[in-house]
Amino acid sequence: MKRIPHTFTIVFILIVFAALLTWIVPGGEFVRETVEVVNADGSMSSREVVKGDSFHFVDRQPQTWQIFSSLFSGFCDKADIIIFILMVGGAFWILNNSRAIDIGVMAFLRRVQRLNRFRIFQKIGLDNVIISLIMIMFSLFGAVFGMSEETIAFVVIFVPLAISMGYDSIVGVCMCYMAAHVGFAGAMLNPFTIGIAQGIAGLPLFSGLEYRFFCWIVLTIIGIVFVLLYARRVKRHPEKSPVYKLDAYWRERTQQQTSTQVKYYTPRVAWIVYILLGAVLVWCGVRYPLTTIAIGNGSAEVCLMPVFAGLFLLTGFVALRKSVHFFILDLLVFTILYLVVGVLGYDWYVMEISALFLAMGLLAGIADKQSADDIAKLFLAGCKDILSAALVVGLASGIIFILRDGKVIDTILYGLTRSLARAGEVTSMGAMYAFQTMLNIIMPSGSAKAALTMPIMSQFADLTNISRQAVVLAFQFGDGFTNMLTPTSGVLIGCLGVAKIPYATWLKWVWKFILLLIVVGFLLILPTMYFHFPGF
């Protein structure tokens, strides 16, 4: 059996290959210009985009020693994601030391097993219902507000859950990461892809919602069915899982924590944490009585902060009466709730989310009666455990710097778009879709890719009598599917690192699914060229 190369090795080989391209592909650049685009809330903002007819060749910039400097640039560019991974890893290590998650997982599984007495769950399969509901939830998050980086934090929760249910770490990653990115690809209201692309293409914001909703349903169903079929095979024959040996870490950890007898208790300091945190949340409820939740181009003012404060006071009190473990689980649940509200209502990103999880970890450690030194040691242990996942994110980002500094990305774009002008409508549409799909492998940022390609693609759409809305849909699918495949995606590499799944193993497992999505995506684009849908 061939030995699978380490993820670091694979990424470094890709960096070297990108450097070789800078010696072969001529240098070229487009002229950028600043335009005003409509944001999701109706406001205007400036964005730098490419002028469609401005390409010109420039002196070639072959990359040599930059192979090594690109690593530094990649770490600097992805510093926010790297720090986010480290902080989440440290926070969850403190949380895991309390065994709260393990107790919660076991309690959850015991309760849901009671549903097996109902005939409908016996026929459908209770595990199938659980996996499907979790995937629908995360797919919806990806479709509505573009959940992506946030999934890294959830891998720590769902991989142990999947292992406890008799599956493997791949199923755990699929339940949150894959589901969110299937939703991201088939999004209805994603401001980071649809919002920017439609604004640059001159289309009404989030128009064509109805057909996109249909696409989201189709893609989500395909994702769920694919995962359920794989999960069933793993449940029947665990040793056939490609990560069976690698999952020994998770199995041993789960077995150790379930075999050790749990002592339920509630220290006095946990009540102090409850009172102080409750006071802070009540103050937030008074300070922010109404939260404006923006979904797509619509918004609504909701009384969330006061409600959450009241719910925490109620559930926290009940949890502390049982044990500090359930109180820590309560902290985790409200951390997730505030994360969703922060993203939808207050434009939170990785900095705010990192701070939120760090606070959760510290409060969990204090409530568990850990000393300050013990909390610090646990945090460092968590950072050490997840360090390789954080480092490979920066390493993978070096690929993009080599291609950009070598002046080859614009040349590739120009060469491919020139060939589109001589093709027919269906061929042009397929070529645009294929181009967006391939470009995403080296440029996974949806907003950057929209600014680079949409000014040109929208012009080609007019020349070939293709709807601009269809071009946006092709961009959306092309940007979304290969995010689950490309080594330049910091989120993918981060999630795999947390789950301890080698990139090569994931690639070998997921490529068939991605190919299926690409084919289905093209079949979903074709009807927009022959039938009239709202917004198209």
C-alpha distance (Angstrom), angle and dihedral (degrees) to the residues before:
residue distance angle dihedral
M1 . . .
K2 3.78 . .
R3 3.76 116.8 .
I4 3.81 113.1 -117.0
P5 3.83 111.6 -125.8
H6 3.77 118.4 -117.3
T7 3.81 115.9 -97.9
F8 3.83 90.0 -116.1
T9 3.81 89.4 54.9
I10 3.81 93.6 50.2
V11 3.80 93.4 48.3
F12 3.81 93.4 47.4
I13 3.82 90.5 50.9
L14 3.81 88.1 53.3
I15 3.81 90.2 51.0
V16 3.81 90.0 53.3
F17 3.83 90.5 47.5
A18 3.82 90.4 50.9
A19 3.82 88.8 51.8
L20 3.82 90.0 52.2
L21 3.81 89.6 54.1
T22 3.79 89.8 58.6
W23 3.83 87.8 62.5
I24 3.81 92.7 50.2
V25 3.82 107.4 34.7
P26 3.83 115.2 69.2
G27 3.78 116.7 -115.6
G28 3.79 117.4 -105.7
E29 3.78 142.7 160.2
F30 3.79 141.3 -164.6
V31 3.78 121.5 -140.5
R32 3.79 111.9 -111.7
E33 3.78 124.8 -143.3
T34 3.79 134.2 -174.8
V35 3.80 118.6 -115.7
E36 3.80 134.5 176.9
V37 3.82 116.1 -115.4
V38 3.80 132.0 -175.9
N39 3.81 115.9 -110.4
A40 3.80 125.5 -145.2
D41 3.80 91.3 -97.9
G42 3.82 92.8 52.3
S43 3.80 95.7 -103.0
M44 3.79 123.8 124.8
S45 3.79 127.2 -117.7
S46 3.78 136.5 176.5
R47 3.79 121.5 -110.7
E48 3.78 131.7 -179.6
V49 3.82 112.1 -126.4
V50 3.80 137.9 170.7
K51 3.81 122.5 -96.3
G52 3.79 106.3 -127.6
D53 3.78 99.2 -137.1
S54 3.79 99.3 35.8
F55 3.81 103.3 91.4
H56 3.77 115.9 133.5
F57 3.78 133.3 167.4
V58 3.78 118.5 -110.8
D59 3.78 134.3 -172.9
R60 3.78 112.9 -65.8
Q61 3.81 114.8 -104.1
P62 3.83 105.6 -157.3
Q63 3.78 112.6 -164.3
T64 3.81 119.1 -133.4
W65 3.79 119.8 142.0
Q66 3.81 86.3 15.9
I67 3.82 85.4 82.2
F68 3.79 85.4 80.3
S69 3.80 99.2 35.0
S70 3.81 89.0 51.6
L71 3.79 87.8 67.0
F72 3.79 90.0 59.4
S73 3.81 90.7 46.2
G74 3.80 90.3 48.4
F75 3.80 92.3 52.3
C76 3.81 90.4 49.2
D77 3.80 93.1 46.9
K78 3.82 93.8 48.8
A79 3.80 95.5 37.1
D80 3.81 91.2 118.9
I81 3.81 92.9 54.9
I82 3.81 92.4 42.8
I83 3.80 92.5 51.1
F84 3.79 89.9 44.2
I85 3.82 91.2 55.2
L86 3.81 92.3 47.5
M87 3.80 93.9 48.2
V88 3.79 93.2 46.5
G89 3.81 90.6 46.9
G90 3.80 91.9 50.6
A91 3.80 93.4 45.2
F92 3.79 93.9 49.9
W93 3.80 91.8 46.9
I94 3.80 88.1 59.2
L95 3.80 89.3 46.2
N96 3.81 92.9 47.7
N97 3.79 91.7 50.9
S98 3.81 87.9 66.4
R99 3.85 89.0 54.8
A100 3.79 88.3 -134.3
I101 3.82 94.5 132.7
D102 3.80 92.6 49.1
I103 3.79 91.4 49.2
G104 3.80 89.4 47.4
V105 3.80 93.0 49.6
M106 3.80 92.0 49.4
A107 3.81 92.1 46.6
F108 3.81 90.3 48.5
L109 3.79 93.0 50.4
R110 3.81 92.4 47.3
R111 3.78 91.9 52.0
V112 3.77 97.1 45.7
Q113 3.79 90.8 48.1
R114 3.79 87.0 66.0
L115 3.80 87.9 66.6
N116 3.79 88.9 66.8
R117 3.78 88.8 82.9
F118 3.81 87.8 73.6
R119 3.79 112.5 87.4
I120 3.81 94.4 -138.4
F121 3.81 91.7 59.9
Q122 3.79 90.8 46.0
K123 3.80 90.0 56.9
I124 3.80 98.0 41.3
G125 3.80 96.1 36.8
L126 3.78 119.9 -115.3
D127 3.81 93.2 -127.0
N128 3.81 89.3 54.1
V129 3.81 90.1 54.8
I130 3.81 92.4 49.0
I131 3.81 94.4 48.6
S132 3.81 92.4 44.4
L133 3.81 94.9 50.0
I134 3.81 92.6 48.0
M135 3.81 91.7 48.5
I136 3.82 92.7 47.8
M137 3.80 90.0 51.8
F138 3.81 94.2 51.0
S139 3.80 92.5 41.3
L140 3.79 88.2 54.9
F141 3.81 90.2 50.0
G142 3.80 89.9 53.2
A143 3.81 92.5 46.5
V144 3.80 96.6 47.6
F145 3.80 107.2 37.8
G146 3.79 103.3 6.2
M147 3.80 100.0 -106.6
S148 3.79 107.9 -162.4
E149 3.81 119.7 125.1
E150 3.80 89.9 37.2
T151 3.82 91.2 68.0
I152 3.81 90.8 72.3
A153 3.80 89.3 73.3
F154 3.81 92.8 50.7
V155 3.81 95.3 53.6
V156 3.81 88.0 74.3
I157 3.81 88.7 59.6
F158 3.80 103.4 40.0
V159 3.81 100.5 42.8
P160 3.84 92.3 61.4
L161 3.81 88.5 43.9
A162 3.81 91.5 53.2
I163 3.81 91.6 47.1
S164 3.81 90.8 49.8
M165 3.81 89.7 51.7
G166 3.82 90.7 54.5
Y167 3.81 98.7 -99.7
D168 3.80 131.9 106.5
S169 3.79 138.5 -102.4
I170 3.82 92.0 -93.1
V171 3.82 90.0 62.8
G172 3.81 88.9 49.2
V173 3.82 91.6 52.5
C174 3.81 91.0 46.0
M175 3.81 92.6 52.9
C176 3.81 92.1 63.7
Y177 3.83 113.4 7.7
M178 3.81 100.6 37.8
A179 3.80 93.0 40.0
A180 3.80 92.2 51.6
H181 3.80 92.3 49.0
V182 3.79 94.1 47.0
G183 3.80 85.3 54.5
F184 3.81 89.4 44.8
A185 3.81 89.9 55.3
G186 3.81 94.5 45.8
A187 3.79 93.9 38.8
M188 3.79 125.2 157.7
L189 3.82 100.2 -169.7
N190 3.81 106.3 13.5
P191 3.84 104.6 148.9
F192 3.83 93.2 -163.7
T193 3.81 95.4 60.4
I194 3.81 113.4 12.0
G195 3.80 95.3 32.4
I196 3.80 94.8 51.9
A197 3.82 96.0 38.4
Q198 3.80 93.9 49.7
G199 3.79 91.8 45.8
I200 3.80 91.9 53.6
A201 3.82 92.1 43.2
G202 3.81 90.6 53.0
L203 3.81 95.3 -116.4
P204 3.81 127.2 140.0
L205 3.78 108.4 -89.7
F206 3.84 113.0 -91.1
S207 3.79 92.2 -5.5
G208 3.80 115.9 157.9
L209 3.80 89.4 44.5
E210 3.81 94.6 145.2
Y211 3.81 96.7 60.2
R212 3.79 91.9 40.2
F213 3.79 89.0 55.2
F214 3.81 88.9 54.5
C215 3.81 89.9 49.5
W216 3.81 90.6 50.4
I217 3.81 91.1 53.2
V218 3.82 92.2 49.9
L219 3.81 94.5 47.3
T220 3.80 94.0 44.3
I221 3.81 91.8 50.8
I222 3.82 90.4 50.0
G223 3.80 90.8 49.8
I224 3.79 93.6 49.2
V225 3.81 93.9 46.6
F226 3.81 91.7 48.5
V227 3.81 92.5 51.1
L228 3.81 94.2 43.8
L229 3.81 92.0 52.1
Y230 3.79 90.7 49.7
A231 3.82 92.2 44.6
R232 3.81 90.6 52.7
R233 3.81 91.1 54.0
V234 3.79 91.3 48.9
K235 3.80 92.1 48.2
R236 3.81 91.0 52.9
H237 3.81 96.8 41.3
P238 3.85 110.4 18.5
E239 3.81 92.2 174.4
K240 3.84 89.9 64.4
S241 3.79 91.7 64.7
P242 3.84 111.2 111.6
V243 3.80 88.3 -133.4
Y244 3.82 97.8 42.6
K245 3.81 94.4 116.4
L246 3.79 92.9 38.7
D247 3.80 90.8 52.5
A248 3.80 89.9 63.1
Y249 3.81 85.8 96.0
W250 3.81 92.0 58.7
R251 3.81 94.7 40.4
E252 3.79 93.5 50.6
R253 3.77 91.1 46.4
T254 3.81 91.9 49.6
Q255 3.80 93.0 45.9
Q256 3.80 93.4 48.5
Q257 3.76 92.9 49.5
T258 3.80 95.0 45.5
S259 3.81 94.2 44.8
T260 3.80 93.6 51.3
Q261 3.79 111.6 87.5
V262 3.79 112.2 -114.8
K263 3.76 120.3 -132.5
Y264 3.78 109.6 -150.8
Y265 3.78 113.8 -148.9
T266 3.80 142.1 140.4
P267 3.82 115.9 -141.2
R268 3.77 120.0 -151.6
V269 3.80 91.9 -114.6
A270 3.83 89.4 62.8
W271 3.80 88.9 61.9
I272 3.81 89.1 50.4
V273 3.83 90.3 52.3
Y274 3.80 89.1 48.7
I275 3.83 93.1 51.8
L276 3.81 95.7 44.8
L277 3.81 94.6 44.3
G278 3.79 90.8 44.8
A279 3.81 89.3 53.8
V280 3.80 90.9 50.7
L281 3.80 92.3 49.6
V282 3.80 91.6 47.6
W283 3.81 88.9 52.1
C284 3.84 89.1 50.5
G285 3.80 88.7 50.7
V286 3.80 90.7 53.2
R287 3.81 92.8 42.5
Y288 3.82 93.8 47.6
P289 3.81 106.7 28.0
L290 3.80 92.4 161.2
T291 3.78 128.3 38.5
T292 3.79 120.8 -161.1
I293 3.79 106.2 -138.2
A294 3.81 111.5 -161.0
I295 3.81 116.9 -158.7
G296 3.77 114.3 172.3
N297 3.80 109.4 -42.2
G298 3.80 91.9 -29.0
S299 3.78 129.4 83.0
A300 3.78 139.3 -175.8
E301 3.79 134.9 -167.8
V302 3.79 110.8 -124.5
C303 3.80 130.5 -177.8
L304 3.81 94.0 -127.3
M305 3.81 106.5 137.4
P306 3.84 96.0 55.8
V307 3.82 90.4 43.9
F308 3.80 92.6 50.1
A309 3.80 90.9 48.0
G310 3.81 91.1 52.7
L311 3.80 92.5 45.9
F312 3.80 91.5 50.2
L313 3.79 92.3 51.2
L314 3.81 89.7 51.3
T315 3.81 100.7 41.7
G316 3.80 93.9 38.1
F317 3.80 91.4 55.4
V318 3.81 92.1 48.9
A319 3.84 91.5 46.5
L320 3.81 93.2 50.4
R321 3.80 90.2 51.8
K322 3.82 86.6 60.9
S323 3.80 103.6 38.3
V324 3.80 142.3 -51.4
H325 3.83 87.6 -105.0
F326 3.80 91.5 67.3
F327 3.80 90.3 45.4
I328 3.82 89.6 55.2
L329 3.80 88.9 49.9
D330 3.79 87.3 51.5
L331 3.82 88.1 54.2
L332 3.81 89.2 52.8
V333 3.81 93.2 49.9
F334 3.81 93.1 50.3
T335 3.80 90.4 44.9
I336 3.81 88.0 59.3
L337 3.82 92.0 45.5
Y338 3.79 92.7 50.9
L339 3.81 89.2 45.8
V340 3.81 91.1 57.9
V341 3.81 92.5 45.6
G342 3.80 91.6 45.9
V343 3.80 92.3 52.4
L344 3.81 95.7 44.3
G345 3.79 99.1 36.4
Y346 3.79 108.9 26.0
D347 3.83 105.3 28.6
W348 3.79 94.3 -113.5
Y349 3.77 119.2 -179.8
V350 3.80 134.7 175.4
M351 3.83 95.6 -56.6
E352 3.80 94.0 57.1
I353 3.81 92.8 39.0
S354 3.82 91.1 50.0
A355 3.79 90.3 52.0
L356 3.80 90.1 48.2
F357 3.81 93.6 53.5
L358 3.80 92.3 43.0
A359 3.80 90.1 54.2
M360 3.80 89.2 48.6
G361 3.80 91.5 52.3
L362 3.80 94.2 48.0
L363 3.81 93.0 47.1
A364 3.80 90.5 47.8
G365 3.80 90.8 52.0
I366 3.79 93.1 48.4
A367 3.81 92.5 46.6
D368 3.82 88.6 50.7
K369 3.82 88.4 57.5
Q370 3.81 94.6 -111.8
S371 3.80 118.0 157.0
A372 3.81 120.7 -119.7
D373 3.81 90.5 -106.6
D374 3.80 92.1 50.1
I375 3.80 91.5 49.7
A376 3.81 90.3 50.5
K377 3.82 91.4 49.5
L378 3.80 91.8 48.2
F379 3.79 91.3 49.3
L380 3.81 91.5 51.3
A381 3.81 90.5 47.2
G382 3.80 89.2 54.2
C383 3.80 91.7 49.1
K384 3.80 90.1 49.4
D385 3.80 92.1 50.1
I386 3.79 92.7 52.6
L387 3.82 98.4 34.4
S388 3.81 95.6 104.3
A389 3.82 90.6 54.4
A390 3.80 90.4 51.9
L391 3.80 94.4 46.9
V392 3.80 95.8 49.8
V393 3.83 89.2 56.7
G394 3.80 90.0 62.5
L395 3.78 91.5 41.9
A396 3.81 92.6 54.2
S397 3.80 91.2 49.1
G398 3.81 88.6 62.8
I399 3.83 89.1 73.5
I400 3.79 90.8 66.6
F401 3.81 92.7 48.4
I402 3.81 91.9 53.2
L403 3.81 92.3 51.8
R404 3.79 94.2 43.1
D405 3.80 96.4 45.5
G406 3.80 89.3 43.9
K407 3.85 89.0 59.6
V408 3.82 94.1 -128.6
I409 3.82 104.9 116.6
D410 3.81 94.1 73.9
T411 3.81 91.4 44.5
I412 3.80 91.4 54.1
L413 3.80 90.1 47.8
Y414 3.81 92.3 49.4
G415 3.82 93.8 48.1
L416 3.77 94.0 50.7
T417 3.80 96.4 44.3
R418 3.82 91.3 51.3
S419 3.80 89.7 58.4
L420 3.81 90.6 52.0
A421 3.79 92.7 61.9
R422 3.82 91.2 66.6
A423 3.81 96.5 49.4
G424 3.80 131.7 89.6
E425 3.79 124.4 -106.0
V426 3.80 99.2 -90.2
T427 3.80 92.3 38.7
S428 3.81 90.7 48.1
M429 3.78 91.3 49.4
G430 3.79 91.7 48.9
A431 3.79 91.6 46.5
M432 3.82 91.7 50.3
Y433 3.78 90.1 49.9
A434 3.81 92.6 47.0
F435 3.80 90.8 47.7
Q436 3.81 93.3 51.5
T437 3.80 89.3 47.7
M438 3.81 93.9 51.2
L439 3.80 94.1 41.6
N440 3.79 89.7 54.9
I441 3.80 89.8 62.9
I442 3.81 90.2 67.2
M443 3.82 98.0 26.7
P444 3.81 111.0 37.6
S445 3.81 95.1 168.9
G446 3.81 106.2 107.4
S447 3.81 95.9 -163.1
A448 3.83 93.2 49.0
K449 3.79 91.5 46.7
A450 3.81 91.6 49.1
A451 3.80 90.6 53.5
L452 3.80 90.3 48.2
T453 3.80 101.7 44.4
M454 3.80 111.3 21.9
P455 3.84 97.1 71.5
I456 3.81 88.6 56.2
M457 3.79 98.6 36.9
S458 3.79 93.5 49.7
Q459 3.82 89.7 54.8
F460 3.80 91.3 50.3
A461 3.80 88.6 49.9
D462 3.80 89.8 58.5
L463 3.82 92.1 48.1
T464 3.82 93.6 50.7
N465 3.84 97.0 40.0
I466 3.80 92.0 -114.2
S467 3.79 119.6 144.5
R468 3.80 113.2 -104.6
Q469 3.78 86.5 -138.7
A470 3.81 89.3 60.1
V471 3.80 89.6 51.5
V472 3.81 89.5 52.8
L473 3.81 88.7 50.5
A474 3.81 90.2 51.4
F475 3.80 89.2 50.0
Q476 3.79 90.7 48.3
F477 3.82 94.4 52.1
G478 3.79 93.4 40.0
D479 3.78 90.6 51.2
G480 3.80 95.5 46.1
F481 3.79 110.7 43.1
T482 3.80 100.9 53.9
N483 3.80 91.5 46.4
M484 3.81 83.7 84.7
L485 3.80 90.3 55.1
T486 3.80 112.0 34.6
P487 3.81 119.8 97.4
T488 3.81 89.0 -147.4
S489 3.82 90.3 70.4
G490 3.79 107.8 101.2
V491 3.80 90.9 -163.5
L492 3.82 93.8 54.9
I493 3.80 93.2 46.2
G494 3.80 90.4 45.6
C495 3.81 93.6 51.3
L496 3.80 92.6 46.6
G497 3.79 90.4 48.7
V498 3.79 92.1 51.8
A499 3.82 90.5 48.1
K500 3.83 90.5 44.5
I501 3.81 92.4 -125.8
P502 3.85 114.6 145.4
Y503 3.79 113.5 -124.1
A504 3.82 92.6 -125.2
T505 3.82 90.7 54.1
W506 3.80 91.2 49.9
L507 3.81 91.7 46.8
K508 3.79 91.8 51.9
W509 3.80 90.2 50.7
V510 3.80 101.9 41.0
W511 3.83 104.4 40.6
K512 3.82 94.3 86.1
F513 3.78 91.0 52.0
I514 3.81 92.0 49.0
L515 3.80 90.8 48.8
L516 3.81 89.3 51.7
L517 3.81 90.8 50.8
I518 3.81 91.6 49.0
V519 3.81 91.5 52.6
V520 3.82 92.5 45.8
G521 3.80 89.6 46.8
F522 3.80 91.3 56.7
L523 3.80 90.9 47.6
L524 3.82 88.7 52.7
I525 3.80 91.3 50.8
L526 3.81 95.2 50.9
P527 3.85 97.0 68.2
T528 3.81 90.0 58.2
M529 3.81 88.0 65.6
Y530 3.81 95.1 54.1
F531 3.80 106.1 29.6
H532 3.76 132.7 49.6
F533 3.79 113.9 -117.3
P534 3.82 124.7 177.5
G535 3.79 108.6 -82.8
F536 3.83 94.7 11.3
